Amino acid sequence: MKPAQIPLVLAAVALAAVVPAGRASAAAVDVYVAPGGSDSAAGTPSAPYATIQHALDVAGPGSTVHLASGHYAQDAATKYTDVTVTGPADAVVTGGGASHVFEVDHHQTTLTGFTIDGANGGNYRNKLVYADGADDLTIADMHLKNAGGECLHLIDSSQDSEVADNHITGCGRYGPDPDTGFINGEGIYVGAALSHQQQTGVTDASNGNWIHGNAIDTDGGSECVDIKEHSTGNIVENNTCTGVAEAGSGAIDLHGNGNVIRKNTVTDTAAAGVRLGGTAEPDGTPNGTGNDVYANTITGNGAGGIKFLVVPQGTVCGNTMSGNTGGNAVGTYASQFQPTAACPAVRRG
C-alpha cells in the first residue's frame, strides 16, 4: 500500500455551499455523472451531470467524481490535482473520438473501478489512459480493454504512481506496423523510447512507479509491461502476463536501468518472458542494466525465458522456469546467468 498522503486543506471547500450548481467552483465536492444526465443539473445523485469532462471542470482538488452504470461515448482530461474518478465495472467509457480516451495531466489523480473500452464502433482509440507528466497517481481495479495502441501509458517523467489490480486486455488492436512489423500495443508502457527522447531533447525519467497485482493479456499485442530508457526504480511484481504476439520482444521488457521484476507469472507468449536491454546511448553506454529479476514463474514462452542483451545486471535468481523455447537463459550474455539458481540467503541481525 502506498504511504498515506497528507490531505490538502482548501479554503475553497468553505465556498462550495455558496457557488451555484453547475458552475466551475474548483471546490472539494462529490459530483455525480450518469447517462441521461444534464450538464446544467446540480451534479447530485438525483440530478447528475451528463459528461465526465464537465464533472472534472467543476470538481476541484480533493473531489470525487462518481460514475453511474451505463455507456459514456466521451473523452476526458483532468483539470485539477487530487481528484478521484470512480464507478462500477459496468460504467463503460468508450471515448468520443480523440486519440486518448482519458488523459491525466495532474498529480494525485485516482482512477478506480470503471471500464475504459476503446472499441467504439470498431474504430479503436489509440490510448486508453495517458498520463502526461503526472505524479503520485493511483490507477486501481480498472478494466482497460481494446486499445489501438497502448492500454496505459505513463510518459514525460510520470513518477511515484501505483498501478494495481487492473484487468488489462486487447492492447495493440491496430496490429503490426506494415513497414516495421512491430506492434505498438503495450499493456503498461512506462516512459518513452530513447529515439523519442533524443528527438524532443527531453529526458523521460518515469521513475519509482509500483506496478502490481495486474492481470494483463495483450491478446495479440506487444509487451505486458515495457519500461523504457532512463526510467528507473520501478517495481513490477505479482502481475500475470500472457498474450504477447511480438516474438522479438520481451513480455516484460526492460530498457531502463535499476528496476525490479519479481513474483510475476509470465506464460505462453511469443516473446521472451523477460528481456533485458535497450538502445545504447550515442557514446555506446548500454541501457537496460542493473535490473533485478527474481522469484518469477516464466513458462512456455516462444523466444526464451530471460533474454540477456546487456550486462551488468542485478540479482537474477530463484525463478521457476520451464518450456521456454531456446532455454531459460537466451541472448548475447546468457552464459553468464543461471536464472533458476537459488537466491543468496539474506543474513539478518
C-alpha positions as semicolon CSV with decimal commas, in nm:
position;residue;x (nm);y (nm);z (nm)
1;M;0,000;0,000;0,000
2;K;0,129;0,347;-0,086
3;P;0,216;0,580;0,201
4;A;-0,081;0,785;0,308
5;Q;-0,098;1,129;0,154
6;I;-0,135;1,437;0,369
7;P;-0,472;1,586;0,271
8;L;-0,478;1,941;0,144
9;V;-0,678;2,192;0,348
10;L;-0,852;2,408;0,095
11;A;-1,031;2,732;0,165
12;A;-1,237;2,659;-0,144
13;V;-1,423;2,390;0,048
14;A;-1,591;2,657;0,258
15;L;-1,713;2,826;-0,057
16;A;-1,881;2,517;-0,203
17;A;-2,218;2,592;-0,047
18;V;-2,240;2,940;-0,194
19;V;-2,139;2,860;-0,552
20;P;-2,441;2,798;-0,777
21;A;-2,481;2,441;-0,907
22;G;-2,333;2,375;-1,249
23;R;-2,062;2,643;-1,225
24;A;-1,690;2,567;-1,201
25;S;-1,631;2,617;-0,830
26;A;-1,295;2,437;-0,806
27;A;-1,412;2,318;-0,464
28;A;-1,367;1,979;-0,298
29;V;-1,702;1,816;-0,363
30;D;-1,870;1,489;-0,457
31;V;-2,020;1,512;-0,804
32;Y;-2,221;1,256;-0,996
33;V;-2,239;1,168;-1,364
34;A;-2,486;0,939;-1,542
35;P;-2,603;0,865;-1,895
36;G;-2,912;1,074;-1,949
37;G;-2,797;1,341;-1,706
38;S;-2,754;1,709;-1,787
39;D;-2,453;1,936;-1,750
40;S;-2,691;2,210;-1,639
41;A;-2,811;1,994;-1,350
42;A;-2,682;2,009;-0,994
43;G;-2,441;1,714;-1,021
44;T;-2,610;1,532;-0,733
45;P;-2,714;1,165;-0,722
46;S;-3,070;1,260;-0,817
47;A;-2,967;1,525;-1,072
48;P;-2,638;1,405;-1,224
49;Y;-2,425;1,566;-1,490
50;A;-2,411;1,413;-1,838
51;T;-2,037;1,431;-1,910
52;I;-1,728;1,330;-1,723
53;Q;-1,545;1,636;-1,855
54;H;-1,796;1,877;-1,706
55;A;-1,765;1,699;-1,373
56;L;-1,385;1,731;-1,388
57;D;-1,417;2,101;-1,474
58;V;-1,637;2,160;-1,168
59;A;-1,468;1,930;-0,917
60;G;-1,166;2,093;-0,756
61;P;-0,880;1,935;-0,559
62;G;-0,996;1,677;-0,309
63;S;-1,313;1,597;-0,505
64;T;-1,460;1,266;-0,615
65;V;-1,643;1,213;-0,944
66;H;-1,888;0,922;-0,924
67;L;-1,988;0,747;-1,247
68;A;-2,318;0,561;-1,262
69;S;-2,358;0,239;-1,459
70;G;-2,400;0,286;-1,832
71;H;-2,223;0,385;-2,153
72;Y;-2,017;0,703;-2,193
73;A;-1,909;0,781;-2,551
74;Q;-1,686;1,057;-2,417
75;D;-1,325;1,162;-2,377
76;A;-1,198;1,331;-2,063
77;A;-0,892;1,515;-1,933
78;T;-0,809;1,619;-1,579
79;K;-0,823;1,985;-1,477
80;Y;-0,712;1,981;-1,111
81;T;-0,481;1,781;-0,886
82;D;-0,604;1,531;-0,626
83;V;-0,929;1,426;-0,796
84;T;-1,076;1,075;-0,785
85;V;-1,292;0,929;-1,062
86;T;-1,470;0,612;-0,956
87;G;-1,751;0,389;-1,072
88;P;-1,860;0,027;-1,111
89;A;-1,723;-0,202;-1,382
90;D;-2,040;-0,154;-1,586
91;A;-1,975;0,218;-1,614
92;V;-1,810;0,189;-1,957
93;V;-1,622;0,480;-2,116
94;T;-1,564;0,424;-2,488
95;G;-1,428;0,763;-2,591
96;G;-1,564;1,038;-2,809
97;G;-1,320;1,019;-3,097
98;A;-0,996;1,162;-2,955
99;S;-0,675;0,959;-2,960
100;H;-0,663;0,947;-2,579
101;V;-0,980;0,839;-2,403
102;F;-0,872;0,956;-2,057
103;E;-0,581;1,198;-2,028
104;V;-0,426;1,255;-1,687
105;D;-0,231;1,581;-1,676
106;H;-0,238;1,647;-1,300
107;H;-0,076;1,492;-0,994
108;Q;-0,256;1,276;-0,735
109;T;-0,530;1,165;-0,973
110;T;-0,710;0,840;-0,883
111;L;-0,899;0,626;-1,135
112;T;-1,075;0,326;-0,988
113;G;-1,338;0,066;-1,065
114;F;-1,483;0,161;-1,402
115;T;-1,415;0,031;-1,753
116;I;-1,248;0,201;-2,048
117;D;-1,317;0,014;-2,372
118;G;-1,152;0,162;-2,680
119;A;-1,360;-0,040;-2,929
120;N;-1,622;0,222;-3,006
121;G;-1,797;0,107;-3,322
122;G;-1,485;-0,080;-3,432
123;N;-1,277;0,240;-3,452
124;Y;-1,021;0,175;-3,182
125;R;-0,893;0,457;-2,966
126;N;-0,514;0,475;-2,966
127;K;-0,451;0,503;-2,590
128;L;-0,697;0,438;-2,311
129;V;-0,523;0,610;-2,017
130;Y;-0,245;0,857;-2,098
131;A;-0,063;1,010;-1,801
132;D;0,146;1,303;-1,920
133;G;0,397;1,422;-1,662
134;A;0,164;1,338;-1,373
135;D;0,298;1,203;-1,042
136;D;0,155;1,010;-0,749
137;L;-0,135;0,859;-0,942
138;T;-0,346;0,565;-0,833
139;I;-0,492;0,355;-1,113
140;A;-0,656;0,055;-0,950
141;D;-0,927;-0,204;-1,009
142;M;-0,988;-0,069;-1,358
143;H;-1,092;-0,266;-1,665
144;L;-0,890;-0,147;-1,965
145;K;-0,951;-0,317;-2,299
146;N;-0,935;-0,277;-2,674
147;A;-0,677;-0,007;-2,741
148;G;-0,543;0,054;-3,088
149;G;-0,205;0,117;-2,923
150;E;-0,116;0,119;-2,554
151;C;-0,376;0,049;-2,290
152;L;-0,195;0,256;-2,023
153;H;0,095;0,494;-2,083
154;L;0,294;0,678;-1,814
155;I;0,507;0,931;-2,002
156;D;0,703;1,258;-1,963
157;S;0,856;1,166;-1,627
158;S;0,536;1,044;-1,463
159;Q;0,664;0,923;-1,127
160;D;0,576;0,754;-0,798
161;S;0,241;0,612;-0,907
162;E;0,060;0,292;-0,814
163;V;-0,092;0,078;-1,090
164;A;-0,265;-0,209;-0,911
165;D;-0,515;-0,489;-0,957
166;N;-0,630;-0,382;-1,301
167;H;-0,763;-0,612;-1,573
168;I;-0,593;-0,517;-1,900
169;T;-0,658;-0,689;-2,232
170;G;-0,668;-0,632;-2,604
171;C;-0,387;-0,381;-2,648
172;G;-0,240;-0,318;-2,995
173;R;-0,563;-0,379;-3,188
174;Y;-0,424;-0,178;-3,481
175;G;-0,192;-0,474;-3,544
176;P;0,163;-0,482;-3,680
177;D;0,306;-0,174;-3,847
178;P;0,321;-0,255;-4,220
179;D;0,672;-0,112;-4,250
180;T;0,840;-0,244;-3,936
181;G;0,625;-0,538;-3,833
182;F;0,629;-0,411;-3,474
183;I;0,308;-0,383;-3,272
184;N;0,251;-0,059;-3,082
185;G;0,031;-0,214;-2,816
186;E;0,175;-0,242;-2,467
187;G;-0,041;-0,321;-2,167
188;I;0,153;-0,078;-1,944
189;Y;0,412;0,147;-2,108
190;V;0,646;0,342;-1,880
191;G;0,847;0,630;-2,025
192;A;0,939;0,691;-2,388
193;A;1,168;0,530;-2,642
194;L;1,520;0,670;-2,648
195;S;1,468;0,785;-3,008
196;H;1,171;0,996;-2,894
197;Q;1,372;1,144;-2,609
198;Q;1,654;1,234;-2,844
199;Q;1,413;1,385;-3,095
200;T;1,248;1,608;-2,835
201;G;1,565;1,677;-2,637
202;V;1,383;1,590;-2,313
203;T;1,486;1,304;-2,086
204;D;1,188;1,094;-1,978
205;A;1,261;0,968;-1,627
206;S;0,934;0,792;-1,539
207;N;1,071;0,660;-1,212
208;G;0,952;0,494;-0,895
209;N;0,623;0,352;-1,018
210;W;0,475;0,046;-0,844
211;I;0,301;-0,191;-1,086
212;H;0,148;-0,484;-0,903
213;G;-0,136;-0,733;-0,900
214;N;-0,246;-0,665;-1,257
215;A;-0,387;-0,932;-1,489
216;I;-0,253;-0,845;-1,834
217;D;-0,339;-1,028;-2,157
218;T;-0,242;-0,812;-2,452
219;D;-0,424;-1,067;-2,671
220;G;-0,208;-1,035;-2,980
221;G;-0,046;-0,708;-2,879
222;S;0,307;-0,634;-2,763
223;E;0,461;-0,622;-2,415
224;C;0,262;-0,659;-2,094
225;V;0,497;-0,410;-1,926
226;D;0,756;-0,205;-2,114
227;I;0,995;0,020;-1,919
228;K;1,194;0,249;-2,145
229;E;1,539;0,405;-2,134
230;H;1,612;0,644;-1,843
231;S;1,320;0,514;-1,635
232;T;1,447;0,361;-1,313
233;G;1,337;0,245;-0,969
234;N;1,014;0,092;-1,096
235;I;0,884;-0,221;-0,920
236;V;0,685;-0,474;-1,122
237;E;0,553;-0,754;-0,903
238;N;0,275;-1,008;-0,863
239;N;0,134;-0,949;-1,210
240;T;0,019;-1,211;-1,460
241;C;0,115;-1,171;-1,824
242;T;0,018;-1,352;-2,142
243;G;-0,095;-1,292;-2,499
244;V;0,217;-1,115;-2,630
245;A;0,247;-1,172;-3,007
246;E;0,570;-0,985;-3,083
247;A;0,839;-1,254;-3,092
248;G;1,134;-1,014;-3,098
249;S;1,043;-0,851;-2,770
250;G;1,000;-0,946;-2,406
251;A;0,667;-0,995;-2,236
252;I;0,819;-0,780;-1,961
253;D;1,070;-0,558;-2,138
254;L;1,339;-0,358;-1,958
255;H;1,519;-0,082;-2,147
256;G;1,570;0,120;-1,830
257;N;1,829;0,061;-1,558
258;G;1,780;-0,038;-1,195
259;N;1,426;-0,174;-1,197
260;V;1,284;-0,473;-1,006
261;I;1,087;-0,758;-1,164
262;R;0,969;-1,011;-0,907
263;K;0,696;-1,265;-0,832
264;N;0,528;-1,226;-1,171
265;T;0,381;-1,509;-1,377
266;V;0,462;-1,488;-1,748
267;T;0,322;-1,768;-1,961
268;D;0,260;-1,872;-2,319
269;T;0,376;-1,566;-2,511
270;A;0,552;-1,548;-2,846
271;A;0,820;-1,330;-2,685
272;A;1,090;-1,391;-2,426
273;G;0,942;-1,395;-2,080
274;V;1,168;-1,107;-1,973
275;R;1,407;-0,912;-2,194
276;L;1,695;-0,704;-2,056
277;G;1,847;-0,444;-2,284
278;G;1,757;-0,123;-2,461
279;T;1,904;0,110;-2,719
280;A;2,255;0,222;-2,627
281;E;2,341;0,586;-2,570
282;P;2,524;0,768;-2,852
283;D;2,855;0,712;-2,667
284;G;2,787;0,338;-2,652
285;T;2,676;0,323;-2,287
286;P;2,426;0,037;-2,262
287;N;2,073;0,075;-2,135
288;G;1,874;-0,196;-1,959
289;T;2,140;-0,277;-1,698
290;G;2,135;-0,333;-1,323
291;N;1,785;-0,482;-1,312
292;D;1,675;-0,742;-1,055
293;V;1,473;-1,038;-1,186
294;Y;1,384;-1,293;-0,921
295;A;1,112;-1,525;-0,790
296;N;0,913;-1,511;-1,115
297;T;0,734;-1,800;-1,284
298;I;0,826;-1,794;-1,654
299;T;0,692;-2,081;-1,865
300;G;0,607;-2,167;-2,223
301;N;0,742;-1,855;-2,391
302;G;0,837;-1,875;-2,757
303;A;1,159;-1,672;-2,756
304;G;1,320;-1,798;-2,436
305;G;1,282;-1,745;-2,065
306;I;1,501;-1,442;-1,991
307;K;1,687;-1,272;-2,277
308;F;2,013;-1,110;-2,168
309;L;2,121;-0,848;-2,422
310;V;2,335;-0,630;-2,194
311;V;2,541;-0,656;-1,876
312;P;2,585;-0,599;-1,590
313;Q;2,257;-0,697;-1,428
314;G;2,147;-0,702;-1,068
315;T;2,008;-1,004;-0,884
316;V;1,880;-1,273;-1,122
317;C;1,783;-1,587;-0,931
318;G;1,510;-1,802;-0,788
319;N;1,292;-1,804;-1,097
320;T;1,069;-2,103;-1,173
321;M;1,107;-2,177;-1,544
322;S;1,014;-2,446;-1,794
323;G;0,908;-2,496;-2,153
324;N;1,070;-2,179;-2,284
325;T;1,182;-2,223;-2,644
326;G;1,560;-2,197;-2,669
327;G;1,614;-2,229;-2,296
328;N;1,567;-2,044;-1,973
329;A;1,856;-1,806;-2,044
330;V;1,898;-1,679;-2,401
331;G;2,065;-1,386;-2,571
332;T;2,417;-1,248;-2,602
333;Y;2,512;-1,289;-2,235
334;A;2,303;-1,594;-2,147
335;S;2,604;-1,800;-2,042
336;Q;2,674;-1,561;-1,752
337;F;2,342;-1,631;-1,578
338;Q;2,157;-1,915;-1,410
339;P;1,812;-1,763;-1,356
340;T;1,670;-2,066;-1,174
341;A;1,955;-2,087;-0,920
342;A;1,864;-2,029;-0,557
343;C;1,889;-1,670;-0,442
344;P;2,158;-1,594;-0,185
345;A;2,042;-1,612;0,174
346;V;1,994;-1,276;0,339
347;R;2,187;-1,252;0,665
348;R;1,988;-1,082;0,940
349;G;2,086;-0,949;1,281
